[in-house]
Structures are given as C-alpha cells and as structure tokens.
Amino acid sequence: MTALPFRAVEEGLLVALRVTPNASRDAIEGIETRPGTGAQLRIRVRAVPDKGKANRAVIALLAEAWDLAPGALSIVAGEAARDKMLHLAGPPERLTSLLTNWFEAHQS
C-alpha cells in the first residue's frame, strides 16, 4: 500500500494536501508522493484562490467524501499555498480508521 498522507496528533489528524484551484472539476485524485514533501492527497477544485474560496471548497469536498461535519476540518498551514495541511478534529483512533478504510476503498 502507498504511504498514507496523514498522521495522528493529540486532537485529531493532520492530512497533507496538494491543491489545484481553478480546475475544470472538483475531484479527489489520490495520493501523490513528491520529493521533499512525502505523501500528499491531491485535490482539484473549481473555486478560485480568492479570499479563501478554494480552501472552503476543499473542506466541503473532503467533508462530504469522508462523511464528516465541515466544522471538523480546518486548514492549519498553507492557506495561500498549493501545499496545505488540513486538521481533522476528533478522536485520532476513529479518524485513523475512517481515513485508512476510505483510502483502501478508493485506491486506483
């Protein structure tokens, strides 16, 4: 299995993202490993990177895919960059299980 782009922290999980805004469609494209960054979840959103629109679109897309409340997700690093760190709030064990199962089911 490919390395997963998240790690447990005391109050949830941190998920490494690589975001392409202003794309032709909203999509979760899978895990990408790049030199120097490690595993990242590649995301495309139609929203433009203006006043947080793309970040809000990323949160909405992932919250729906993972069946989590949007308020449980927040961008904690890279707000104005393509490489971002997303925090999922909640019990780390439950979130680790949820994301591990989701990635296993959606690997191409």
N, CA, C and O atoms as a GROMACS GRO file, in nm:
protein
  432
    1MET      N    1   0.084  -0.118   0.000
    1MET     CA    2   0.000   0.000   0.000
    1MET      C    3   0.088   0.125   0.000
    1MET      O    4   0.193   0.126   0.065
    2THR      N    5   0.048   0.226  -0.070
    2THR     CA    6   0.116   0.354  -0.074
    2THR      C    7   0.112   0.418   0.064
    2THR      O    8   0.018   0.396   0.141
    3ALA      N    9   0.214   0.496   0.096
    3ALA     CA   10   0.214   0.569   0.223
    3ALA      C   11   0.091   0.660   0.227
    3ALA      O   12   0.055   0.721   0.127
    4LEU      N   13   0.029   0.667   0.342
    4LEU     CA   14  -0.091   0.749   0.357
    4LEU      C   15  -0.050   0.891   0.396
    4LEU      O   16   0.048   0.910   0.468
    5PRO      N   17  -0.125   0.992   0.350
    5PRO     CA   18  -0.086   1.131   0.370
    5PRO      C   19  -0.136   1.193   0.500
    5PRO      O   20  -0.164   1.313   0.504
    6PHE      N   21  -0.149   1.114   0.605
    6PHE     CA   22  -0.196   1.171   0.730
    6PHE      C   23  -0.120   1.113   0.848
    6PHE      O   24  -0.056   1.008   0.838
    7ARG      N   25  -0.129   1.186   0.960
    7ARG     CA   26  -0.069   1.138   1.083
    7ARG      C   27  -0.155   1.183   1.201
    7ARG      O   28  -0.217   1.290   1.198
    8ALA      N   29  -0.158   1.100   1.302
    8ALA     CA   30  -0.236   1.130   1.421
    8ALA      C   31  -0.165   1.236   1.505
    8ALA      O   32  -0.042   1.236   1.518
    9VAL      N   33  -0.246   1.324   1.562
    9VAL     CA   34  -0.198   1.421   1.660
    9VAL      C   35  -0.292   1.410   1.780
    9VAL      O   36  -0.391   1.337   1.775
   10GLU      N   37  -0.262   1.481   1.885
   10GLU     CA   38  -0.339   1.465   2.009
   10GLU      C   39  -0.489   1.486   1.991
   10GLU      O   40  -0.569   1.414   2.051
   11GLU      N   41  -0.528   1.582   1.912
   11GLU     CA   42  -0.670   1.616   1.900
   11GLU      C   43  -0.728   1.585   1.761
   11GLU      O   44  -0.822   1.650   1.718
   12GLY      N   45  -0.671   1.487   1.691
   12GLY     CA   46  -0.724   1.451   1.560
   12GLY      C   47  -0.617   1.400   1.466
   12GLY      O   48  -0.526   1.327   1.506
   13LEU      N   49  -0.631   1.440   1.339
   13LEU     CA   50  -0.535   1.401   1.236
   13LEU      C   51  -0.490   1.523   1.159
   13LEU      O   52  -0.564   1.621   1.146
   14LEU      N   53  -0.369   1.517   1.107
   14LEU     CA   54  -0.320   1.615   1.010
   14LEU      C   55  -0.308   1.544   0.876
   14LEU      O   56  -0.250   1.436   0.868
   15VAL      N   57  -0.365   1.605   0.772
   15VAL     CA   58  -0.364   1.547   0.638
   15VAL      C   59  -0.290   1.643   0.546
   15VAL      O   60  -0.326   1.760   0.536
   16ALA      N   61  -0.188   1.592   0.478
   16ALA     CA   62  -0.111   1.672   0.382
   16ALA      C   63  -0.186   1.676   0.249
   16ALA      O   64  -0.226   1.572   0.197
   17LEU      N   65  -0.204   1.796   0.195
   17LEU     CA   66  -0.278   1.814   0.070
   17LEU      C   67  -0.193   1.884  -0.034
   17LEU      O   68  -0.105   1.963  -0.001
   18ARG      N   69  -0.220   1.855  -0.159
   18ARG     CA   70  -0.167   1.928  -0.275
   18ARG      C   71  -0.291   1.972  -0.353
   18ARG      O   72  -0.360   1.888  -0.410
   19VAL      N   73  -0.318   2.100  -0.355
   19VAL     CA   74  -0.444   2.153  -0.410
   19VAL      C   75  -0.420   2.228  -0.540
   19VAL      O   76  -0.328   2.309  -0.551
   20THR      N   77  -0.505   2.199  -0.639
   20THR     CA   78  -0.507   2.275  -0.764
   20THR      C   79  -0.640   2.350  -0.770
   20THR      O   80  -0.744   2.288  -0.791
   21PRO      N   81  -0.638   2.482  -0.751
   21PRO     CA   82  -0.761   2.560  -0.762
   21PRO      C   83  -0.790   2.593  -0.908
   21PRO      O   84  -0.708   2.570  -0.997
   22ASN      N   85  -0.908   2.647  -0.932
   22ASN     CA   86  -0.948   2.692  -1.066
   22ASN      C   87  -0.940   2.577  -1.167
   22ASN      O   88  -0.906   2.598  -1.283
   23ALA      N   89  -0.972   2.456  -1.122
   23ALA     CA   90  -0.970   2.337  -1.208
   23ALA      C   91  -1.102   2.324  -1.283
   23ALA      O   92  -1.197   2.398  -1.256
   24SER      N   93  -1.107   2.232  -1.376
   24SER     CA   94  -1.229   2.212  -1.455
   24SER      C   95  -1.336   2.136  -1.378
   24SER      O   96  -1.454   2.136  -1.416
   25ARG      N   97  -1.296   2.070  -1.267
   25ARG     CA   98  -1.391   1.994  -1.187
   25ARG      C   99  -1.339   1.980  -1.045
   25ARG      O  100  -1.220   1.998  -1.020
   26ASP      N  101  -1.430   1.950  -0.953
   26ASP     CA  102  -1.390   1.917  -0.816
   26ASP      C  103  -1.359   1.769  -0.812
   26ASP      O  104  -1.441   1.688  -0.858
   27ALA      N  105  -1.244   1.730  -0.760
   27ALA     CA  106  -1.207   1.589  -0.758
   27ALA      C  107  -1.100   1.562  -0.654
   27ALA      O  108  -1.014   1.645  -0.626
   28ILE      N  109  -1.109   1.442  -0.597
   28ILE     CA  110  -1.003   1.388  -0.512
   28ILE      C  111  -0.930   1.289  -0.601
   28ILE      O  112  -0.985   1.186  -0.638
   29GLU      N  113  -0.807   1.321  -0.636
   29GLU     CA  114  -0.736   1.243  -0.736
   29GLU      C  115  -0.651   1.130  -0.680
   29GLU      O  116  -0.610   1.042  -0.756
   30GLY      N  117  -0.624   1.129  -0.553
   30GLY     CA  118  -0.545   1.021  -0.496
   30GLY      C  119  -0.420   1.072  -0.429
   30GLY      O  120  -0.400   1.192  -0.411
   31ILE      N  121  -0.336   0.978  -0.393
   31ILE     CA  122  -0.213   1.010  -0.320
   31ILE      C  123  -0.099   1.033  -0.418
   31ILE      O  124  -0.081   0.959  -0.514
   32GLU      N  125  -0.024   1.137  -0.391
   32GLU     CA  126   0.092   1.172  -0.473
   32GLU      C  127   0.212   1.183  -0.379
   32GLU      O  128   0.202   1.242  -0.271
   33THR      N  129   0.323   1.127  -0.418
   33THR     CA  130   0.445   1.139  -0.339
   33THR      C  131   0.546   1.217  -0.420
   33THR      O  132   0.584   1.178  -0.531
   34ARG      N  133   0.590   1.328  -0.363
   34ARG     CA  134   0.687   1.414  -0.430
   34ARG      C  135   0.810   1.428  -0.342
   34ARG      O  136   0.800   1.426  -0.220
   35PRO      N  137   0.927   1.443  -0.404
   35PRO     CA  138   1.050   1.461  -0.324
   35PRO      C  139   1.037   1.583  -0.232
   35PRO      O  140   0.994   1.690  -0.275
   36GLY      N  141   1.074   1.565  -0.108
   36GLY     CA  142   1.073   1.676  -0.013
   36GLY      C  143   0.940   1.699   0.057
   36GLY      O  144   0.937   1.768   0.159
   37THR      N  145   0.831   1.643   0.006
   37THR     CA  146   0.702   1.666   0.070
   37THR      C  147   0.641   1.539   0.126
   37THR      O  148   0.556   1.545   0.214
   38GLY      N  149   0.682   1.425   0.076
   38GLY     CA  150   0.622   1.299   0.120
   38GLY      C  151   0.486   1.280   0.056
   38GLY      O  152   0.455   1.342  -0.047
   39ALA      N  153   0.405   1.195   0.115
   39ALA     CA  154   0.272   1.164   0.060
   39ALA      C  155   0.177   1.281   0.083
   39ALA      O  156   0.170   1.336   0.193
   40GLN      N  157   0.104   1.316  -0.021
   40GLN     CA  158   0.002   1.421  -0.014
   40GLN      C  159  -0.123   1.374  -0.087
   40GLN      O  160  -0.114   1.300  -0.185
   41LEU      N  161  -0.238   1.417  -0.040
   41LEU     CA  162  -0.362   1.388  -0.108
   41LEU      C  163  -0.383   1.498  -0.212
   41LEU      O  164  -0.389   1.616  -0.179
   42ARG      N  165  -0.394   1.457  -0.338
   42ARG     CA  166  -0.409   1.553  -0.449
   42ARG      C  167  -0.556   1.585  -0.468
   42ARG      O  168  -0.639   1.496  -0.485
   43ILE      N  169  -0.588   1.716  -0.463
   43ILE     CA  170  -0.725   1.767  -0.473
   43ILE      C  171  -0.732   1.870  -0.584
   43ILE      O  172  -0.641   1.951  -0.601
   44ARG      N  173  -0.842   1.867  -0.658
   44ARG     CA  174  -0.872   1.973  -0.757
   44ARG      C  175  -1.007   2.034  -0.720
   44ARG      O  176  -1.102   1.962  -0.688
   45VAL      N  177  -1.014   2.166  -0.725
   45VAL     CA  178  -1.142   2.235  -0.701
   45VAL      C  179  -1.163   2.341  -0.807
   45VAL      O  180  -1.068   2.402  -0.856
   46ARG      N  181  -1.289   2.362  -0.842
   46ARG     CA  182  -1.323   2.464  -0.941
   46ARG      C  183  -1.309   2.604  -0.885
   46ARG      O  184  -1.288   2.699  -0.961
   47ALA      N  185  -1.319   2.619  -0.756
   47ALA     CA  186  -1.313   2.751  -0.693
   47ALA      C  187  -1.179   2.820  -0.720
   47ALA      O  188  -1.075   2.755  -0.734
   48VAL      N  189  -1.186   2.950  -0.726
   48VAL     CA  190  -1.065   3.030  -0.747
   48VAL      C  191  -0.996   3.055  -0.613
   48VAL      O  192  -1.061   3.055  -0.509
   49PRO      N  193  -0.865   3.077  -0.617
   49PRO     CA  194  -0.793   3.103  -0.492
   49PRO      C  195  -0.804   3.250  -0.451
   49PRO      O  196  -0.705   3.322  -0.449
   50ASP      N  197  -0.924   3.292  -0.419
   50ASP     CA  198  -0.951   3.430  -0.384
   50ASP      C  199  -1.031   3.436  -0.255
   50ASP      O  200  -1.141   3.381  -0.247
   51LYS      N  201  -0.976   3.502  -0.155
   51LYS     CA  202  -1.045   3.522  -0.027
   51LYS      C  203  -1.091   3.391   0.036
   51LYS      O  204  -1.199   3.385   0.096
   52GLY      N  205  -1.011   3.285   0.023
   52GLY     CA  206  -1.041   3.159   0.088
   52GLY      C  207  -1.143   3.071   0.017
   52GLY      O  208  -1.183   2.968   0.072
   53LYS      N  209  -1.187   3.109  -0.102
   53LYS     CA  210  -1.288   3.030  -0.173
   53LYS      C  211  -1.239   2.888  -0.203
   53LYS      O  212  -1.314   2.792  -0.183
   54ALA      N  213  -1.117   2.874  -0.249
   54ALA     CA  214  -1.064   2.741  -0.281
   54ALA      C  215  -1.049   2.658  -0.154
   54ALA      O  216  -1.079   2.538  -0.156
   55ASN      N  217  -1.004   2.718  -0.045
   55ASN     CA  218  -0.991   2.644   0.080
   55ASN      C  219  -1.127   2.595   0.130
   55ASN      O  220  -1.139   2.482   0.176
   56ARG      N  221  -1.228   2.679   0.120
   56ARG     CA  222  -1.364   2.637   0.160
   56ARG      C  223  -1.414   2.524   0.071
   56ARG      O  224  -1.482   2.433   0.118
   57ALA      N  225  -1.382   2.529  -0.057
   57ALA     CA  226  -1.423   2.422  -0.149
   57ALA      C  227  -1.353   2.291  -0.115
   57ALA      O  228  -1.414   2.184  -0.123
   58VAL      N  229  -1.226   2.298  -0.078
   58VAL     CA  230  -1.152   2.178  -0.038
   58VAL      C  231  -1.217   2.116   0.085
   58VAL      O  232  -1.239   1.994   0.089
   59ILE      N  233  -1.247   2.197   0.184
   59ILE     CA  234  -1.309   2.148   0.307
   59ILE      C  235  -1.444   2.085   0.277
   59ILE      O  236  -1.475   1.977   0.328
   60ALA      N  237  -1.525   2.150   0.194
   60ALA     CA  238  -1.657   2.096   0.160
   60ALA      C  239  -1.644   1.962   0.087
   60ALA      O  240  -1.718   1.868   0.117
   61LEU      N  241  -1.552   1.954  -0.008
   61LEU     CA  242  -1.532   1.831  -0.085
   61LEU      C  243  -1.490   1.715   0.006
   61LEU      O  244  -1.545   1.605  -0.003
   62LEU      N  245  -1.392   1.739   0.092
   62LEU     CA  246  -1.342   1.632   0.178
   62LEU      C  247  -1.442   1.596   0.288
   62LEU      O  248  -1.456   1.478   0.321
   63ALA      N  249  -1.511   1.694   0.343
   63ALA     CA  250  -1.612   1.665   0.446
   63ALA      C  251  -1.720   1.575   0.389
   63ALA      O  252  -1.765   1.482   0.456
   64GLU      N  253  -1.762   1.602   0.267
   64GLU     CA  254  -1.865   1.518   0.204
   64GLU      C  255  -1.811   1.378   0.175
   64GLU      O  256  -1.879   1.279   0.201
   65ALA      N  257  -1.690   1.370   0.122
   65ALA     CA  258  -1.632   1.240   0.088
   65ALA      C  259  -1.612   1.153   0.211
   65ALA      O  260  -1.634   1.032   0.207
   66TRP      N  261  -1.572   1.214   0.321
   66TRP     CA  262  -1.541   1.140   0.443
   66TRP      C  263  -1.659   1.136   0.540
   66TRP      O  264  -1.647   1.081   0.649
   67ASP      N  265  -1.771   1.195   0.502
   67ASP     CA  266  -1.892   1.199   0.585
   67ASP      C  267  -1.862   1.259   0.723
   67ASP      O  268  -1.899   1.203   0.826
   68LEU      N  269  -1.796   1.374   0.721
   68LEU     CA  270  -1.764   1.448   0.843
   68LEU      C  271  -1.829   1.586   0.836
   68LEU      O  272  -1.856   1.637   0.727
   69ALA      N  273  -1.854   1.644   0.950
   69ALA     CA  274  -1.907   1.781   0.954
   69ALA      C  275  -1.798   1.876   0.904
   69ALA      O  276  -1.683   1.864   0.946
   70PRO      N  277  -1.832   1.970   0.817
   70PRO     CA  278  -1.731   2.064   0.767
   70PRO      C  279  -1.659   2.139   0.879
   70PRO      O  280  -1.542   2.175   0.864
   71GLY      N  281  -1.727   2.162   0.990
   71GLY     CA  282  -1.665   2.232   1.102
   71GLY      C  283  -1.554   2.152   1.169
   71GLY      O  284  -1.476   2.209   1.246
   72ALA      N  285  -1.544   2.023   1.141
   72ALA     CA  286  -1.439   1.940   1.198
   72ALA      C  287  -1.309   1.948   1.118
   72ALA      O  288  -1.207   1.896   1.160
   73LEU      N  289  -1.313   2.014   1.002
   73LEU     CA  290  -1.196   2.027   0.914
   73LEU      C  291  -1.151   2.171   0.911
   73LEU      O  292  -1.234   2.262   0.903
   74SER      N  293  -1.021   2.192   0.915
   74SER     CA  294  -0.968   2.329   0.904
   74SER      C  295  -0.828   2.324   0.843
   74SER      O  296  -0.751   2.232   0.866
   75ILE      N  297  -0.798   2.427   0.765
   75ILE     CA  298  -0.665   2.442   0.707
   75ILE      C  299  -0.577   2.506   0.815
   75ILE      O  300  -0.607   2.616   0.862
   76VAL      N  301  -0.470   2.438   0.855
   76VAL     CA  302  -0.385   2.490   0.961
   76VAL      C  303  -0.248   2.537   0.911
   76VAL      O  304  -0.173   2.598   0.986
   77ALA      N  305  -0.217   2.509   0.786
   77ALA     CA  306  -0.092   2.557   0.726
   77ALA      C  307  -0.109   2.562   0.575
   77ALA      O  308  -0.176   2.477   0.516
   78GLY      N  309  -0.049   2.664   0.514
   78GLY     CA  310  -0.052   2.675   0.369
   78GLY      C  311  -0.179   2.735   0.313
   78GLY      O  312  -0.218   2.701   0.201
   79GLU      N  313  -0.244   2.822   0.386
   79GLU     CA  314  -0.371   2.878   0.339
   79GLU      C  315  -0.360   2.941   0.201
   79GLU      O  316  -0.454   2.933   0.121
   80ALA      N  317  -0.246   3.004   0.170
   80ALA     CA  318  -0.230   3.070   0.041
   80ALA      C  319  -0.138   2.992  -0.053
   80ALA      O  320  -0.094   3.045  -0.154
   81ALA      N  321  -0.109   2.867  -0.018
   81ALA     CA  322  -0.018   2.786  -0.098
   81ALA      C  323  -0.090   2.663  -0.154
   81ALA      O  324  -0.200   2.630  -0.110
   82ARG      N  325  -0.028   2.597  -0.250
   82ARG     CA  326  -0.086   2.472  -0.304
   82ARG      C  327  -0.067   2.357  -0.207
   82ARG      O  328  -0.153   2.269  -0.198
   83ASP      N  329   0.045   2.357  -0.135
   83ASP     CA  330   0.068   2.255  -0.034
   83ASP      C  331   0.005   2.303   0.096
   83ASP      O  332   0.040   2.410   0.146
   84LYS      N  333  -0.087   2.224   0.149
   84LYS     CA  334  -0.162   2.263   0.267
   84LYS      C  335  -0.160   2.152   0.370
   84LYS      O  336  -0.134   2.036   0.338
   85MET      N  337  -0.188   2.188   0.493
   85MET     CA  338  -0.206   2.090   0.600
   85MET      C  339  -0.347   2.110   0.654
   85MET      O  340  -0.384   2.219   0.697
   86LEU      N  341  -0.423   2.001   0.651
   86LEU     CA  342  -0.561   2.002   0.696
   86LEU      C  343  -0.568   1.931   0.831
   86LEU      O  344  -0.509   1.825   0.849
   87HIS      N  345  -0.640   1.990   0.925
   87HIS     CA  346  -0.661   1.927   1.056
   87HIS      C  347  -0.802   1.873   1.061
   87HIS      O  348  -0.898   1.944   1.030
   88LEU      N  349  -0.815   1.746   1.101
   88LEU     CA  350  -0.945   1.685   1.128
   88LEU      C  351  -0.957   1.674   1.279
   88LEU      O  352  -0.874   1.609   1.343
   89ALA      N  353  -1.059   1.737   1.336
   89ALA     CA  354  -1.079   1.734   1.480
   89ALA      C  355  -1.161   1.612   1.518
   89ALA      O  356  -1.262   1.581   1.455
   90GLY      N  357  -1.117   1.543   1.622
   90GLY     CA  358  -1.189   1.427   1.670
   90GLY      C  359  -1.095   1.324   1.728
   90GLY      O  360  -0.974   1.347   1.733
   91PRO      N  361  -1.150   1.212   1.773
   91PRO     CA  362  -1.066   1.106   1.829
   91PRO      C  363  -0.970   1.050   1.722
   91PRO      O  364  -1.016   1.000   1.619
   92PRO      N  365  -0.839   1.059   1.745
   92PRO     CA  366  -0.743   1.014   1.644
   92PRO      C  367  -0.763   0.869   1.599
   92PRO      O  368  -0.747   0.839   1.481
   93GLU      N  369  -0.797   0.780   1.692
   93GLU     CA  370  -0.813   0.639   1.656
   93GLU      C  371  -0.929   0.620   1.558
   93GLU      O  372  -0.917   0.548   1.459
   94ARG      N  373  -1.041   0.687   1.586
   94ARG     CA  374  -1.158   0.675   1.498
   94ARG      C  375  -1.129   0.735   1.361
   94ARG      O  376  -1.164   0.677   1.259
   95LEU      N  377  -1.065   0.853   1.359
   95LEU     CA  378  -1.034   0.919   1.232
   95LEU      C  379  -0.931   0.840   1.151
   95LEU      O  380  -0.941   0.832   1.029
   96THR      N  381  -0.832   0.782   1.219
   96THR     CA  382  -0.732   0.700   1.151
   96THR      C  383  -0.799   0.582   1.082
   96THR      O  384  -0.770   0.551   0.967
   97SER      N  385  -0.889   0.516   1.154
   97SER     CA  386  -0.962   0.403   1.097
   97SER      C  387  -1.047   0.447   0.978
   97SER      O  388  -1.048   0.382   0.874
   98LEU      N  389  -1.119   0.558   0.995
   98LEU     CA  390  -1.205   0.610   0.889
   98LEU      C  391  -1.125   0.639   0.763
   98LEU      O  392  -1.162   0.594   0.654
   99LEU      N  393  -1.016   0.714   0.775
   99LEU     CA  394  -0.937   0.750   0.658
   99LEU      C  395  -0.863   0.631   0.597
   99LEU      O  396  -0.853   0.620   0.475
  100THR      N  397  -0.811   0.543   0.681
  100THR     CA  398  -0.743   0.425   0.629
  100THR      C  399  -0.840   0.342   0.545
  100THR      O  400  -0.805   0.300   0.434
  101ASN      N  401  -0.961   0.319   0.595
  101ASN     CA  402  -1.062   0.244   0.520
  101ASN      C  403  -1.101   0.318   0.393
  101ASN      O  404  -1.119   0.255   0.289
  102TRP      N  405  -1.114   0.450   0.399
  102TRP     CA  406  -1.153   0.528   0.281
  102TRP      C  407  -1.045   0.517   0.173
  102TRP      O  408  -1.075   0.494   0.056
  103PHE      N  409  -0.919   0.533   0.214
  103PHE     CA  410  -0.811   0.525   0.115
  103PHE      C  411  -0.802   0.385   0.055
  103PHE      O  412  -0.780   0.372  -0.066
  104GLU      N  413  -0.818   0.282   0.135
  104GLU     CA  414  -0.815   0.145   0.081
  104GLU      C  415  -0.927   0.124  -0.019
  104GLU      O  416  -0.906   0.057  -0.121
  105ALA      N  417  -1.044   0.179   0.007
  105ALA     CA  418  -1.158   0.161  -0.084
  105ALA      C  419  -1.146   0.244  -0.210
  105ALA      O  420  -1.208   0.212  -0.312
  106HIS      N  421  -1.067   0.351  -0.207
  106HIS     CA  422  -1.060   0.442  -0.322
  106HIS      C  423  -0.925   0.441  -0.392
  106HIS      O  424  -0.898   0.530  -0.473
  107GLN      N  425  -0.841   0.343  -0.364
  107GLN     CA  426  -0.714   0.334  -0.438
  107GLN      C  427  -0.742   0.285  -0.578
  107GLN      O  428  -0.821   0.194  -0.601
  108SER      N  429  -0.674   0.348  -0.673
  108SER     CA  430  -0.692   0.304  -0.811
  108SER      C  431  -0.581   0.217  -0.858
  108SER      O  432  -0.581   0.172  -0.972
   0.00000   0.00000   0.00000
